[in-house]
Amino acid sequence: MNIAIVVHGGAWDIPPELQAEHVAGCRAAAETGWAVLTAGGPALDAVETAIRVMENHPVFDAGRGSHLNRDGEVELDAGMMDGRTLMAGAVAAVRRVANPISLARRVLHDSPHVFLVGAGAEAFAAAVGLPLCDPDDLIVERERGLWQARRAAGGEGRPAFGSADTVGAVALDAAGNLAVGNSTGGTFFKHPGRVGDTPLIGCGLYADNTVGAAACTGWGEQIMKTVLAKTVVDQIALLGDADVAAEVAISYFKRRVGGLGGVICISPAGQIGLAHSTPHMAHAYRTAEMPAVVAAIRRVSRKEEQ
C-alpha cells in the first residue's frame, strides 16, 4: 500500500521557545492524517483532518492563534485541491470560521465556484451547515500582545515578512490519489483584505495525480510571483524526483525574487520532497516504508547537510 503524508507548520526563523510546540503540532497532524490513510481513507480526508489539527493548535498562524491584521482582527485563508479531478476550493478573508480548511473542502465539493471570500464565504458556510464562531475566539493573548506593541510603536509602514506559520499538508492514498491543502492567518499587521499565496491554486498549492502535489509556505507576495507550487510539480514531472524538484524550485525562487519560504511535495510514486530558503521549516512526514512519523524543525537544505 503506497501511501504517504507530509505536513508543514511554517517556514521562518522559528524562536527556540516555540520549536517544541511546532514539532509536536506537526507530529500530531501527520499522525492523524496517517491514521486516515491506513484505514483506507481518501487523501482529501487525510489532508483536511491533518490541517484541522494544526488550525486548532494555537502555536500556528492558522485558525485559532492566527496573526492579527492592522485593525486587530483575524482574517483566515485556506485552499484544497483534488489531484484526481483537479477540482479545487478556496476561501479568503473569513473571520467567523474556526476551521477554514473545512470550508474550502465544502467549496470544492458543494459549490460551482472555486474561490469565495469574506462575508460571501461565511454565508456559504452557514448555508452548508458549517458552524460560525465569535471572531474573538480566534485571538490568543500572544498575538494580542504583539499587535498592541506594534500599535504602540506607531503601527506605520508596510507589513514585513517575519513569521510564516501557515500550515499545510500533502497526501497520497492507497488508490493513488493525491490531495493538498493550506491554511493561514496571513502576515502580521497586514492590510485588511490582504490575501497571500495560501489559497491560490498554482501558487500556494497544486495537485495533479499525473505529476505530483505541493504546498508552499513563506512570503506570499513572492510565492505568487513565481507560481511556486505549480513550479514544484512541473519539476517533479521533469526530474522524476520529488526531493530534487523541491530543491530546484526553491533555488529558483530564492535566486529570482530573493524568495523566503518553503515547500513540501509528494510525487505520484509516493516520494517526499522538502526544501526551504528560510532558517527553519517545521514539518512531519511518513511513507509506507517508515515505522513511524518523523517530525522536526528542518534547519538547512538536504544538500547542505550532505
Sequence and secondary structure as in RCSB ss.txt:
>XXXX:A:sequence
MNIAIVVHGGAWDIPPELQAEHVAGCRAAAETGWAVLTAGGPALDAVETAIRVMENHPVFDAGRGSHLNRDGEVE
LDAGMMDGRTLMAGAVAAVRRVANPISLARRVLHDSPHVFLVGAGAEAFAAAVGLPLCDPDDLIVERERGLWQAR
RAAGGEGRPAFGSADTVGAVALDAAGNLAVGNSTGGTFFKHPGRVGDTPLIGCGLYADNTVGAAACTGWGEQIMK
TVLAKTVVDQIALLGDADVAAEVAISYFKRRVGGLGGVICISPAGQIGLAHSTPHMAHAYRTAEMPAVVAAIRRV
SRKEEQ
>XXXX:A:secstr
   EEEEEEEEE   HHHHHHHHHHHHHHHHHHHHHHHTT  HHHHHHHHHHHHHTSTTSSSSTT    TTS   
EEEEEEETTT  EEEEEEESS S HHHHHHHHHHH S SEEEHHHHHHHHHHTT     GGGG  HHHHHHHHHH
HHTT  S         EEEEEE TTS EEEEEEE  STT  TT   STTSBTTTEEEETTTEEEEEEE HHHHHH
HTHHHHHHHHHHHHS HHHHHHHHHHHHHHHH   EEEEEE TT  EEEEESSSEEEEEEEETT SS EEEEE S
 HHHH 
